Amino acid sequence: MEFSEWLNYILGGGLLACIVGILTLKATVKRANAEAEKAKAEAERAKAEAETVRIDNAERATRILIENIVEPLKQELSETREELRDVKREFGSTKREMARFRKAVESANSCRYNADCPVLHKLRDIPKGSAVSPANRTVEIRGQPRPRGARDKVADSADVAANDEDSARQPP
């Protein structure tokens, strides 16, 4: 192989193309690496922006939730508490009134006029089945003697024994 053949190979393109290719390949790799780093930085920036948007959306959703739900619920809760306080006050007042009423009723039983007291007659326990008599509008009270009226007849013991309606043979 002669010198001209060697030159032919070198200058002919094979080796020169290889050297040029290696040199340009290095530059291409550097440029590709720079572009890859740039793409990574853009991806990180996009990721950070997405995280910022997500946080911003969460803050907005929280603010909307607080404004539309939490605040009205707090207001309703405070109103309910005020109503409860009023009801407790009213309940305490009613309880005191009931205690005074109970004390008055208990002391009314020792009153000297309690036998004819219409208020006590209405307050006493009326057994089921007892009804108000429409003629004289009095109520029979358990444990109290029945008032005698014009309709009650005075009967002697012979009339009582002859009465067939009374199967227990008890006096009226």
Secondary structure, DSSP 8 states (H G I E B T S, - for coil): --HHHHHHHHHHTHHHHHHHHHHHHHHHHHHHHHHHHHHHHHHHHHHHHHHHHHHHHHHHHHHHHIIIIIHHHHHHHHHHHHHHHHHHHHHHHHHHHHHHHHHHHHHHTTSTTGGG-HHHHHHS---TT----TTT-----TTS-----TT-----HHHHHH-SS-TT----
